[in-house]
Amino acid sequence: MDYPITTIFHQQSLIQFQAARRSVLSDTKRTITWSSDCQNDIFSLLNREWLITNGLGGYSSGTLAGALTRRYHALLVAALDAPYGRTAFLNNLLERIDFLNGTHFYLGAEQPIDEQIIVHCAPHLAEFSLINGIPTWKFNINDTVIEKKILMPHLQNTVMISYTAVKAPAPVTINLRPFIHIRPHNAPFGASLIKHYLLTADGCKYEIYGDSKLPHLKLLLGGNNSRLILDGGTTQEIMHVIEAERGYDALSSLWTPGFFSANLSDGESVTLTASCEPWDTVMAITPEQALELESARKHDLIKKTDTSLHKGLPAELILAADQFIVSTSGRKTDSVCSHTAGDEPRSIIAGYHWFTDWGRDTMISLEGLTLVTKRFTEARWIIRTFSRYIRNGLLPNLFPEGENDGLYHTADATLWFFHAAYRYFSYTNDLETVEYLLPVLINIFNHHVDGTLYGIGIDNEDGLLRQGQNGYQLTWMDAKVEDWVVTPRDGKAVEINALWYNCIRILENWISELKGTEASKPYSDFADKVFHSFNNKFWYNDGGYLYDVIDGKKGNDTDCRPNQIFSFSLDYPVLEPNKWSDVLDVVQQKLLTPFGLRSLAPGHIDYKPRYFGDLRARDAAYHQGTVWAWLIGPFIDAWLKVHDGDKLGARKFLEAFDNHLSDACVGSISEIFDAEKPFAPRGCIAQAWSVAEILRSFYKTS
């Protein structure tokens, strides 16, 4: 590979320095092994997925088998500036090993136009590992052992796929055929951004581009006698089985210009680099350097945390947490405002593959992802970034893909903002940031008192917060299909008012500290009013738990849901302590599972035990029984308060997640689970608040 001389000269010393720097901690590793009989375990290969990210929102992801089963599966999904957003560039590689005797074997999967996937790798795949978060495959083919690694250099839209002959009695040839469909990563398969692909070459550097303003796809193969063999620009149609199951367009057409080829002898490596960065960025670092630097960066993330988190599942979750923290420099408003204020634009991706950054998810996830992990500077940047987007006293619900402005249809994201800021201060004692935020928080309070968008405002009679507007889902239970609002919760929702009380007490606390008790007294009086109103109105005596919503269109809602746990899990509990044990018992008996809390108790007419099918069927189950992993965090908070801080007992509620990190998305935690055994993982394969709350709970119970 034609790297600059200075790069080659410093490579060995840099690798040695980084290896010594990270030798304090052992590698974080999760390994899944198969016997030579793993041909019978094809579904295990197809149902397990891997994910790596680049700190920009871009990612690389697929199945362990190499088959594409989702529209989001691609080796390079680049995070581009608005208006493009995340864009798939390199979808897949067909990997073939040729032996001198004329035989050949595939490492990955071939897929014809039907739902039958031919998994050639099954007889040869010995193990899959995440080593410091880097996906690694080991293939045993007769007496030859091939190791494959995939990594994305941090803050680059680049992916490097490396193959090493760990053991090769005789030289082999590796052939890599790239398949390409440049389109928005969440778009239907027909939505190509380029009508005609063109390929140019400059020595060993190749570019693929078309008639759009998109960056060119750069391809570079390093290795012995590497070359690109053109064979006419053919296409192959692929059936994505999970898209078909979910009721979406499932047939894609992928273009290939030909295949790369290189010789591979014992101990040698070959790396295919695919990138949307300029060539000087691509050539600035070798694959060996990239691997060592990324491994060292991951070690540093773990090393800076509390020692109780340095091994096992917590260490893996620290690496998983890193995948969600992103720079939002692609949104020009973020970039300009943050840099002007001396910050860096940062946010949190709610979940992979399809979520962007959401206000609610970011604020709930902030503690586990950035405070437990001692990434305090990034936590401050995230809080300050979001504070600049507050409009009419509301935090954005989400930022749509490829757009600069947020959507504001949420009643609780703003209230979670108070919680996140308060937790940030509890870790850092950063009074300067509190002073910066205080006018913003007072403005939010005033807007809620006066009434703001979507019917969000207080009832002057009781001080409780109401919300609701036809056609909108404003709480976290936000499933909506066309005009069908699945769980209408208009009125005074239990968690909204628990959060509201928490917000007022936080304001009282900070105003008292910065301006004196006289200035804070109106907030103290208001909080007292909310406390008394809540306890007088929300208790459902016949059920022995809290109403989910009161004063709604149909009166008081007696559905037994997990939202009531927030009445005493937050820093300032709004529920009287003598009711805590009763509520906890009901939640534990009716809603608790090994992977979180059900969103609705079994026995209800709308209860759905499984989350599957097309969009309408899935959204009908989304908050009607489906288990949410993130809710285990507030449950443990509440449990510890009732059980006098019994950390050992609380830790038992987290036991199932260790095995889960070998399922679904290896090394991460799914968004949701079915409500009944075997509690199949569903939804996003990697969810920010799932990872955050399980990691936070491990830290809290250490």
VOLUM-304012 format. One line per field, with one value per residue (C-alpha): residue in one letter; x, y negated, z negated. Coordinates in Angstrom, 1 decimal, decimal comma. Layout:
<sites>
aa: c(A:...)
x: c(X:...)
y: c(Y:...)
z: c(Z:...)
</sites>
This chain:
<sites>
aa: c(M:D:Y:P:I:T:T:I:F:H:Q:Q:S:L:I:Q:F:Q:A:A:R:R:S:V:L:S:D:T:K:R:T:I:T:W:S:S:D:C:Q:N:D:I:F:S:L:L:N:R:E:W:L:I:T:N:G:L:G:G:Y:S:S:G:T:L:A:G:A:L:T:R:R:Y:H:A:L:L:V:A:A:L:D:A:P:Y:G:R:T:A:F:L:N:N:L:L:E:R:I:D:F:L:N:G:T:H:F:Y:L:G:A:E:Q:P:I:D:E:Q:I:I:V:H:C:A:P:H:L:A:E:F:S:L:I:N:G:I:P:T:W:K:F:N:I:N:D:T:V:I:E:K:K:I:L:M:P:H:L:Q:N:T:V:M:I:S:Y:T:A:V:K:A:P:A:P:V:T:I:N:L:R:P:F:I:H:I:R:P:H:N:A:P:F:G:A:S:L:I:K:H:Y:L:L:T:A:D:G:C:K:Y:E:I:Y:G:D:S:K:L:P:H:L:K:L:L:L:G:G:N:N:S:R:L:I:L:D:G:G:T:T:Q:E:I:M:H:V:I:E:A:E:R:G:Y:D:A:L:S:S:L:W:T:P:G:F:F:S:A:N:L:S:D:G:E:S:V:T:L:T:A:S:C:E:P:W:D:T:V:M:A:I:T:P:E:Q:A:L:E:L:E:S:A:R:K:H:D:L:I:K:K:T:D:T:S:L:H:K:G:L:P:A:E:L:I:L:A:A:D:Q:F:I:V:S:T:S:G:R:K:T:D:S:V:C:S:H:T:A:G:D:E:P:R:S:I:I:A:G:Y:H:W:F:T:D:W:G:R:D:T:M:I:S:L:E:G:L:T:L:V:T:K:R:F:T:E:A:R:W:I:I:R:T:F:S:R:Y:I:R:N:G:L:L:P:N:L:F:P:E:G:E:N:D:G:L:Y:H:T:A:D:A:T:L:W:F:F:H:A:A:Y:R:Y:F:S:Y:T:N:D:L:E:T:V:E:Y:L:L:P:V:L:I:N:I:F:N:H:H:V:D:G:T:L:Y:G:I:G:I:D:N:E:D:G:L:L:R:Q:G:Q:N:G:Y:Q:L:T:W:M:D:A:K:V:E:D:W:V:V:T:P:R:D:G:K:A:V:E:I:N:A:L:W:Y:N:C:I:R:I:L:E:N:W:I:S:E:L:K:G:T:E:A:S:K:P:Y:S:D:F:A:D:K:V:F:H:S:F:N:N:K:F:W:Y:N:D:G:G:Y:L:Y:D:V:I:D:G:K:K:G:N:D:T:D:C:R:P:N:Q:I:F:S:F:S:L:D:Y:P:V:L:E:P:N:K:W:S:D:V:L:D:V:V:Q:Q:K:L:L:T:P:F:G:L:R:S:L:A:P:G:H:I:D:Y:K:P:R:Y:F:G:D:L:R:A:R:D:A:A:Y:H:Q:G:T:V:W:A:W:L:I:G:P:F:I:D:A:W:L:K:V:H:D:G:D:K:L:G:A:R:K:F:L:E:A:F:D:N:H:L:S:D:A:C:V:G:S:I:S:E:I:F:D:A:E:K:P:F:A:P:R:G:C:I:A:Q:A:W:S:V:A:E:I:L:R:S:F:Y:K:T:S)
x: c(0,0:1,4:1,5:3,7:7,2:6,8:3,8:5,7:8,8:6,8:4,4:6,4:7,4:3,8:2,4:4,9:4,1:0,3:0,7:2,7:0,2:-2,7:-0,9:-2,2:-5,5:-6,2:-8,2:-12,0:-13,2:-16,4:-16,1:-18,7:-17,4:-18,8:-17,8:-17,1:-20,8:-22,0:-23,8:-26,7:-26,5:-27,1:-29,9:-27,5:-25,2:-28,1:-29,8:-26,7:-25,5:-22,4:-22,1:-19,2:-19,6:-17,4:-18,4:-20,2:-23,4:-22,0:-21,7:-20,8:-23,1:-24,2:-24,9:-22,2:-22,8:-22,2:-25,7:-27,6:-31,0:-31,8:-31,8:-29,4:-26,7:-23,7:-20,0:-19,9:-22,7:-21,3:-22,6:-22,8:-23,7:-27,3:-29,3:-28,0:-27,5:-26,4:-25,8:-24,9:-21,9:-20,4:-23,0:-21,2:-18,2:-18,2:-15,1:-13,5:-10,3:-8,6:-6,1:-3,2:-4,9:-7,8:-10,4:-12,0:-14,1:-16,3:-15,9:-19,2:-22,7:-24,2:-27,9:-30,1:-33,5:-35,5:-35,5:-33,1:-29,6:-26,6:-24,2:-20,9:-19,0:-20,8:-18,5:-15,4:-16,3:-14,6:-15,3:-16,5:-15,1:-15,4:-11,9:-11,9:-15,2:-13,6:-15,5:-13,2:-13,9:-11,7:-12,1:-10,5:-10,3:-8,5:-5,0:-5,4:-6,6:-7,9:-8,7:-10,9:-11,3:-13,4:-12,9:-13,9:-11,3:-12,8:-14,4:-13,9:-16,3:-14,0:-14,1:-11,1:-11,7:-8,5:-7,7:-4,7:-3,3:-2,7:-1,7:-1,2:1,0:0,8:0,0:-3,6:-5,4:-8,1:-10,8:-13,1:-16,1:-17,6:-21,4:-22,7:-26,0:-25,5:-28,7:-30,0:-29,5:-33,2:-34,6:-36,5:-34,2:-35,3:-34,1:-30,7:-28,8:-26,7:-28,2:-24,9:-21,8:-18,4:-15,1:-11,7:-8,2:-5,0:-2,5:-4,0:-6,5:-10,0:-13,0:-16,7:-19,0:-21,9:-23,9:-24,6:-22,9:-22,1:-18,5:-16,8:-16,4:-12,7:-11,5:-7,9:-6,6:-3,2:-1,3:0,9:0,2:-3,1:-5,2:-8,8:-10,2:-13,1:-15,8:-18,4:-20,3:-22,8:-25,7:-27,1:-30,5:-30,7:-33,7:-33,4:-35,4:-35,9:-37,3:-39,8:-40,8:-41,4:-43,6:-41,1:-39,7:-37,1:-35,5:-32,4:-30,2:-26,5:-23,9:-20,3:-17,5:-15,5:-13,3:-10,1:-7,5:-4,3:-1,9:-1,8:1,0:1,6:1,5:0,6:-2,4:-4,5:-6,8:-9,6:-10,2:-13,5:-13,9:-15,8:-12,9:-10,3:-7,4:-5,0:-7,1:-7,3:-3,6:-2,6:-2,9:-2,1:-4,5:-2,0:-1,9:-5,6:-6,1:-3,6:-4,9:-8,5:-7,6:-5,7:-8,7:-11,0:-8,6:-8,5:-12,3:-12,3:-9,2:-10,6:-13,7:-14,1:-12,0:-15,2:-16,1:-12,8:-13,7:-16,5:-19,9:-19,4:-16,2:-18,1:-20,9:-18,4:-17,4:-21,0:-21,8:-19,1:-21,1:-23,9:-21,9:-21,6:-20,3:-23,1:-20,8:-22,9:-25,6:-24,2:-26,2:-24,8:-21,3:-21,3:-23,0:-21,0:-17,7:-18,6:-19,4:-16,1:-17,7:-17,8:-21,2:-22,1:-25,3:-26,4:-27,8:-30,9:-30,5:-29,0:-29,8:-32,7:-32,9:-31,2:-30,6:-33,7:-34,1:-35,8:-33,4:-30,4:-31,3:-32,2:-29,0:-26,7:-25,8:-25,0:-23,2:-21,1:-21,2:-20,7:-17,9:-16,4:-16,7:-17,7:-16,6:-18,7:-21,7:-21,4:-21,2:-24,3:-26,3:-25,2:-25,8:-29,4:-30,0:-29,5:-32,4:-35,1:-38,1:-41,3:-39,9:-39,5:-36,6:-36,6:-38,2:-35,9:-33,8:-35,0:-32,3:-30,4:-32,1:-30,8:-33,9:-35,6:-39,2:-40,8:-43,8:-42,8:-44,0:-41,3:-38,0:-37,8:-38,4:-35,7:-33,4:-33,6:-32,9:-29,8:-28,4:-28,9:-27,2:-24,4:-23,9:-24,0:-21,0:-19,0:-20,1:-19,8:-21,5:-20,5:-22,7:-25,5:-25,3:-25,3:-28,4:-30,4:-32,0:-32,9:-34,5:-36,5:-37,7:-38,8:-40,7:-42,4:-43,5:-45,0:-46,8:-48,2:-48,9:-47,0:-47,4:-49,5:-51,6:-48,7:-49,3:-50,3:-53,8:-53,9:-56,2:-53,8:-50,4:-50,2:-49,0:-51,3:-50,6:-52,4:-53,3:-55,3:-53,0:-49,9:-48,2:-46,4:-45,1:-42,4:-45,2:-45,4:-46,5:-48,6:-49,6:-51,0:-53,9:-54,1:-52,7:-52,1:-51,8:-53,5:-52,5:-53,9:-54,5:-52,1:-49,7:-48,1:-44,5:-44,9:-46,0:-43,3:-40,8:-42,5:-42,2:-38,5:-37,9:-39,4:-37,4:-34,2:-35,0:-35,7:-32,3:-30,2:-32,0:-31,5:-27,8:-27,2:-29,8:-30,8:-33,8:-36,1:-35,8:-36,4:-39,5:-42,1:-40,7:-40,8:-44,4:-45,3:-43,6:-45,5:-48,7:-47,8:-46,8:-50,1:-52,1:-50,3:-50,8:-54,4:-55,3:-53,0:-53,5:-55,8:-57,0:-58,7:-55,6:-53,1:-51,0:-51,0:-53,3:-51,4:-53,3:-55,8:-58,3:-58,1:-60,9:-62,2:-61,5:-58,7:-56,8:-56,3:-54,0:-51,1:-48,0:-44,4:-44,6:-45,6:-42,1:-40,8:-43,0:-40,2:-37,2:-36,1:-33,9:-37,0:-39,8:-43,3:-45,0:-45,4:-42,9:-45,6:-46,8:-43,4:-43,4:-47,0:-46,1:-42,9:-44,6:-47,2:-44,6:-42,4:-45,2:-46,9:-44,3:-40,8:-39,0:-35,3:-34,8:-36,7:-40,3:-43,4:-45,2:-48,6:-49,6:-50,7:-54,5:-55,3:-57,5:-54,8:-51,9:-49,6:-47,1:-45,0:-43,7:-43,6:-45,1:-45,6:-45,5:-49,1:-48,8:-45,6:-46,8:-49,9:-47,6:-44,8:-46,3:-48,9:-46,8:-43,5:-40,5:-38,3:-34,8:-34,1:-36,8:-34,7:-32,7:-35,5:-36,8:-33,5:-33,4:-36,8:-35,9:-32,8:-34,9:-37,4:-34,8:-32,3:-29,7:-29,4:-26,9:-26,4:-30,1:-30,5:-27,6:-29,6:-32,0:-29,2:-28,0:-29,7:-27,9:-24,6:-25,8:-27,8:-24,6:-23,9:-27,3:-28,9:-26,2:-23,2:-21,7:-24,8:-28,3:-31,5:-34,2:-37,1:-38,0:-41,1:-43,3:-43,2:-40,6:-38,2:-38,2:-36,9:-35,0:-36,7:-36,6:-33,2:-30,3:-28,4:-30,3:-28,6:-30,9:-30,8:-27,0:-26,9:-29,3:-27,8:-24,3:-25,6:-27,3:-24,1:-22,2:-24,8:-24,9:-21,1)
y: c(0,0:-3,4:-5,2:-8,3:-7,5:-9,4:-7,2:-4,0:-5,4:-6,1:-3,2:-0,7:-3,1:-4,4:-0,8:0,1:-3,1:-2,5:1,2:0,2:-2,5:0,0:2,9:1,8:3,5:6,8:6,8:6,7:9,8:11,7:14,9:17,1:20,5:23,1:26,7:28,0:29,1:25,5:26,0:27,0:23,6:21,3:19,4:18,6:17,0:15,1:13,9:12,5:9,2:7,0:3,2:0,7:-3,1:-6,1:-8,8:-10,7:-8,6:-6,5:-2,8:0,6:3,6:7,0:10,6:12,9:15,0:12,1:12,2:8,9:9,3:5,6:2,5:1,1:3,8:2,3:2,2:-1,6:-3,9:-7,3:-10,2:-13,1:-16,8:-17,8:-17,4:-13,9:-12,3:-8,7:-7,2:-3,6:-3,4:0,1:2,7:6,0:8,0:11,5:13,1:16,1:17,9:19,7:22,5:23,6:26,9:25,1:25,4:22,3:21,5:18,6:16,8:15,1:15,7:15,7:14,7:15,6:13,9:15,7:16,3:19,2:17,9:20,1:19,7:21,0:19,9:22,3:25,3:23,0:20,4:21,4:18,4:14,8:12,4:8,8:7,7:4,2:3,8:4,8:7,6:10,5:13,8:16,9:19,3:22,8:24,1:27,4:26,5:22,8:20,3:16,9:14,1:11,2:7,8:4,8:1,4:-2,3:-4,9:-7,3:-10,4:-9,2:-7,9:-5,1:-1,3:1,1:4,8:6,8:10,5:12,2:15,6:16,8:20,1:20,9:23,9:22,7:19,3:18,5:15,9:13,7:12,3:9,5:8,5:5,2:4,7:1,1:-0,7:-4,4:-5,5:-7,0:-4,2:-4,1:-4,6:-2,0:0,0:-1,9:-5,2:-5,4:-8,6:-7,8:-6,6:-5,7:-4,5:-5,6:-4,1:-5,9:-4,6:-6,3:-3,6:-1,4:-4,1:-3,7:-6,0:-5,3:-8,2:-9,4:-12,5:-13,8:-16,1:-13,2:-12,5:-9,8:-6,3:-5,6:-2,0:-0,9:2,7:3,2:6,4:8,6:8,2:6,5:5,6:4,8:7,1:5,5:7,8:5,5:3,8:6,5:6,4:8,9:8,9:9,6:10,5:9,0:11,4:9,2:6,4:8,8:10,0:6,3:5,7:3,5:3,6:6,3:6,8:4,7:4,5:4,2:3,1:4,5:3,2:6,4:7,9:7,1:9,8:10,3:13,0:14,1:16,1:17,3:14,3:11,8:9,4:7,8:4,8:3,3:-0,3:-2,0:-5,7:-8,9:-11,0:-12,9:-10,8:-12,6:-11,5:-7,9:-7,7:-9,3:-6,2:-2,5:0,3:1,5:-2,0:-2,3:1,0:0,1:-3,4:-2,3:0,4:-2,1:-4,5:-1,8:-0,9:-4,6:-4,7:-1,8:-2,9:-6,3:-4,7:-3,3:-0,2:1,8:1,5:2,5:6,2:8,3:7,1:3,5:3,1:4,3:1,9:-1,0:-0,2:0,2:-3,2:-4,8:-3,9:-6,3:-9,5:-11,4:-14,7:-16,6:-18,8:-17,8:-20,1:-23,5:-25,2:-22,9:-23,3:-27,1:-27,8:-25,2:-26,4:-30,1:-29,2:-27,3:-23,8:-20,9:-19,8:-16,5:-14,4:-10,8:-8,5:-6,9:-3,5:-1,7:-1,4:-3,8:-6,3:-9,7:-11,8:-12,2:-14,7:-12,2:-9,4:-11,6:-13,0:-9,6:-8,1:-10,9:-9,5:-6,0:-6,9:-9,9:-10,3:-6,7:-6,6:-9,9:-11,6:-14,8:-17,2:-15,5:-15,4:-19,2:-19,7:-17,6:-19,5:-22,9:-21,8:-20,9:-24,0:-26,1:-24,2:-25,0:-26,7:-27,7:-26,1:-22,7:-20,5:-18,9:-15,4:-14,4:-15,6:-14,1:-12,4:-14,9:-18,0:-20,9:-21,6:-19,5:-18,5:-19,6:-17,3:-15,9:-16,6:-14,8:-15,4:-18,8:-17,5:-14,8:-17,7:-18,9:-15,4:-15,1:-18,5:-17,6:-14,3:-16,0:-18,4:-15,6:-14,0:-17,2:-20,0:-22,2:-25,3:-27,4:-25,2:-25,5:-29,3:-29,0:-26,8:-28,5:-31,2:-28,5:-26,3:-29,2:-30,0:-26,4:-26,5:-29,7:-28,4:-25,3:-27,4:-29,7:-26,9:-26,1:-23,9:-20,7:-21,5:-21,2:-23,3:-23,3:-23,0:-26,1:-24,3:-21,6:-22,6:-19,3:-19,1:-18,1:-17,4:-16,4:-17,3:-15,3:-13,3:-13,5:-11,1:-13,4:-10,9:-8,2:-5,8:-7,3:-4,6:-6,1:-4,5:-7,1:-8,6:-5,8:-6,9:-3,5:-4,6:-7,9:-9,4:-12,9:-14,3:-14,2:-11,3:-9,8:-10,0:-13,4:-14,7:-12,8:-14,5:-17,9:-17,7:-16,7:-19,7:-22,1:-20,8:-21,0:-24,6:-25,3:-23,8:-25,7:-29,0:-28,7:-28,1:-30,8:-33,5:-32,7:-31,0:-34,0:-33,7:-30,0:-30,1:-30,5:-27,3:-25,5:-26,5:-25,4:-22,0:-21,5:-22,1:-19,5:-17,0:-17,2:-17,2:-14,1:-12,1:-13,1:-12,3:-9,5:-6,7:-3,9:-2,4:0,6:1,7:0,7:-1,3:-4,5:-5,6:-5,8:-9,0:-11,1:-13,7:-12,3:-12,1:-8,9:-9,9:-8,1:-5,3:-2,2:-0,4:1,1:-0,3:-0,9:-4,7:-4,8:-3,7:-7,2:-8,5:-7,5:-6,5:-10,1:-12,3:-14,0:-11,4:-12,8:-9,8:-9,5:-6,9:-4,8:-3,9:-3,0:0,7:1,3:-0,2:1,7:5,0:4,5:3,6:6,5:9,0:7,9:6,2:7,4:9,7:10,8:8,0:5,1:4,1:4,9:1,8:3,3:5,9:9,3:9,9:6,5:6,7:4,9:6,9:8,2:11,0:10,6:7,8:8,9:8,4:5,3:1,8:1,7:5,0:4,0:0,6:2,2:4,1:1,5:0,2:2,9:5,5:5,3:5,3:2,2:2,9:-0,7:-0,5:1,8:-1,2:-3,2:0,1:0,8:-2,8:-2,3:1,2:-0,1:-2,8:-0,3:2,3:0,1:0,0:3,8:3,8:7,5:8,1:5,4:6,9:10,1:8,2:7,6:11,2:12,1:9,3:11,0:13,8:11,3:9,7:12,8:12,6:10,1:7,4:9,0:6,7:4,4:4,4:4,4:1,8:4,1:7,8:9,9:9,9:13,7:16,4:16,8:12,9:12,6:9,4:7,0:3,5:1,7:4,1:1,5:-1,1:-3,9:-4,0:-0,2:-0,2:-3,4:-2,1:1,3:-0,2:-2,8:0,0:2,0:-1,0:-1,9:1,7:2,1)
z: c(0,0:1,0:-2,3:-2,9:-4,0:-7,3:-8,1:-7,6:-9,5:-12,6:-12,5:-14,5:-17,3:-17,5:-17,7:-20,4:-22,4:-22,2:-23,2:-26,2:-27,1:-27,2:-28,8:-32,3:-31,5:-29,7:-26,5:-26,9:-25,0:-24,4:-22,3:-20,7:-19,5:-17,2:-16,5:-13,0:-13,0:-13,1:-9,7:-11,9:-13,7:-10,7:-12,5:-15,3:-12,7:-11,1:-14,2:-15,8:-14,6:-15,1:-15,2:-15,2:-15,1:-14,3:-16,8:-14,0:-13,9:-11,1:-11,5:-10,1:-10,8:-9,7:-10,7:-12,0:-8,9:-6,5:-5,1:-4,7:-6,4:-7,1:-4,9:-7,5:-7,1:-5,3:-5,8:-5,5:-6,5:-6,5:-8,5:-6,1:-6,7:-6,4:-4,2:-3,5:-6,9:-7,2:-3,9:-2,9:-0,6:-0,8:-1,4:-1,4:-0,4:1,1:-0,3:1,4:0,6:3,5:2,9:5,1:5,9:7,6:4,7:3,2:0,1:-0,9:-4,2:-4,1:-2,7:0,8:1,1:4,0:4,7:2,1:-1,6:-1,5:-2,5:-1,6:-4,5:-3,1:-6,2:-8,5:-8,2:-8,6:-11,2:-14,4:-16,5:-16,6:-19,1:-20,2:-21,2:-22,6:-20,7:-17,4:-15,6:-14,8:-12,9:-12,9:-10,0:-9,9:-6,4:-6,3:-7,7:-7,0:-9,6:-8,4:-10,9:-9,8:-11,7:-11,0:-12,5:-11,9:-12,9:-15,4:-13,8:-10,3:-7,7:-7,0:-7,5:-7,3:-6,7:-7,4:-6,7:-8,3:-7,4:-11,0:-9,7:-6,0:-5,0:-1,4:0,0:0,9:2,9:1,3:3,6:2,3:4,4:3,2:3,6:3,6:3,4:2,4:0,7:-2,6:-5,1:-6,1:-2,6:-0,5:1,7:4,8:3,4:5,0:4,7:7,8:11,1:12,8:11,0:12,4:11,4:11,7:10,7:9,7:9,1:6,3:5,3:6,7:6,6:7,3:7,9:9,9:10,8:7,3:4,8:2,5:1,6:3,7:2,3:2,0:2,1:1,4:1,1:-0,6:-0,4:1,7:5,5:4,8:7,9:9,0:11,7:13,6:15,0:16,5:13,6:12,8:10,3:7,9:6,3:2,6:0,4:-3,1:-5,2:-8,3:-6,1:-4,7:-8,2:-9,2:-6,2:-4,2:-0,7:-1,0:2,5:3,2:6,3:5,6:8,1:8,3:10,5:10,2:7,5:5,6:5,4:3,4:2,4:-1,3:-2,8:-6,4:-8,8:-6,1:-6,2:-3,5:-4,3:-2,2:-3,2:-2,1:-2,9:-2,1:-3,5:-1,4:-0,2:-2,5:-5,5:-4,2:-3,6:-6,9:-8,9:-8,2:-9,2:-11,8:-13,4:-13,3:-15,1:-17,8:-18,3:-18,5:-20,9:-23,0:-22,9:-24,1:-27,0:-28,0:-28,2:-30,7:-32,6:-33,5:-35,2:-38,7:-39,2:-39,9:-36,2:-34,7:-34,0:-32,8:-31,8:-33,0:-30,9:-27,9:-28,6:-28,8:-25,2:-24,2:-25,7:-23,5:-20,4:-21,2:-22,0:-18,7:-17,4:-15,6:-13,6:-10,5:-11,8:-11,1:-13,9:-16,4:-15,1:-14,9:-18,2:-20,1:-18,8:-19,4:-23,0:-23,4:-23,3:-21,0:-19,6:-21,1:-21,4:-21,9:-19,2:-20,8:-19,1:-16,1:-13,4:-12,7:-15,6:-15,5:-18,6:-20,7:-23,6:-26,0:-25,3:-25,6:-29,0:-30,4:-29,0:-30,0:-33,5:-32,4:-29,2:-30,3:-34,1:-35,2:-32,6:-33,8:-30,4:-32,2:-29,5:-26,9:-29,4:-29,8:-26,0:-25,5:-28,1:-26,8:-23,2:-24,0:-26,1:-22,9:-21,2:-23,8:-22,3:-24,1:-27,2:-25,4:-24,6:-21,1:-21,0:-18,1:-15,3:-12,0:-9,8:-7,8:-9,2:-11,3:-13,3:-15,9:-16,5:-19,8:-20,3:-23,8:-27,3:-29,2:-27,4:-28,9:-32,4:-31,9:-31,0:-34,6:-35,9:-33,6:-34,7:-38,3:-38,0:-36,1:-39,0:-41,6:-39,9:-39,1:-41,4:-38,4:-39,8:-36,7:-34,5:-37,0:-36,8:-33,0:-33,0:-35,7:-33,5:-31,0:-33,6:-35,1:-31,6:-31,2:-34,5:-33,6:-30,2:-31,9:-34,4:-31,7:-29,3:-26,2:-23,0:-22,7:-25,7:-28,1:-31,2:-34,8:-36,2:-38,4:-40,9:-41,9:-40,3:-38,5:-34,9:-32,1:-28,5:-25,3:-21,8:-19,3:-17,0:-19,2:-21,6:-24,0:-26,6:-26,2:-25,4:-22,0:-19,5:-16,7:-13,4:-10,9:-12,7:-15,4:-18,8:-20,4:-24,0:-24,4:-27,7:-27,5:-31,0:-34,0:-33,5:-36,6:-35,5:-34,0:-37,4:-39,2:-36,9:-37,3:-41,1:-40,7:-38,5:-40,9:-43,8:-41,7:-40,9:-44,6:-45,5:-43,0:-43,4:-47,2:-46,8:-44,2:-45,3:-48,8:-50,5:-50,1:-46,3:-46,4:-48,6:-45,8:-44,3:-47,6:-48,1:-44,6:-45,1:-48,4:-46,5:-43,8:-46,5:-48,3:-45,0:-43,7:-46,8:-47,1:-43,5:-42,1:-44,6:-43,3:-46,5:-45,0:-43,1:-45,8:-43,2:-41,3:-38,4:-35,2:-34,1:-36,0:-34,8:-31,3:-28,7:-30,2:-33,8:-35,7:-34,0:-36,2:-33,8:-35,7:-34,0:-35,0:-34,9:-38,6:-39,6:-38,9:-41,8:-44,2:-42,0:-41,3:-43,4:-44,9:-45,4:-45,0:-46,6:-50,3:-51,7:-53,3:-49,8:-48,3:-49,3:-48,0:-44,6:-44,4:-45,2:-42,5:-39,9:-40,9:-40,8:-37,6:-35,5:-36,4:-34,0:-33,7:-31,1:-32,5:-33,1:-31,0:-29,7:-30,7:-33,2:-31,8:-31,9:-30,4:-27,3:-25,2:-26,6:-23,8:-24,8:-21,6:-19,5:-15,8:-12,4:-10,3:-11,6:-12,7:-14,6:-16,2:-17,3:-18,8:-21,1:-21,6:-24,9:-25,6:-27,4:-25,6:-28,0:-28,1:-29,3:-30,4:-33,1:-35,2:-36,2:-37,9:-39,3:-41,0:-42,3:-43,9:-45,2:-46,9:-48,7:-50,0:-50,9:-52,7:-50,0:-49,6:-46,7:-46,6:-46,3:-43,6:-41,5:-41,0:-38,7:-36,3:-35,9:-32,6:-30,7:-30,7:-28,4:-26,4:-25,3:-23,3:-21,5:-19,2:-18,8:-20,3:-23,0:-23,3:-24,7:-22,7:-22,9:-23,9:-24,6:-24,3:-27,4:-27,9:-27,8:-26,2:-26,2:-22,6:-22,0:-19,6:-18,2:-17,8:-18,3:-20,4:-22,4:-24,3:-27,4:-27,7:-27,9:-30,0:-32,7:-33,0:-33,3:-35,8:-37,8:-37,9:-39,1:-41,7:-43,1:-43,2)
</sites>
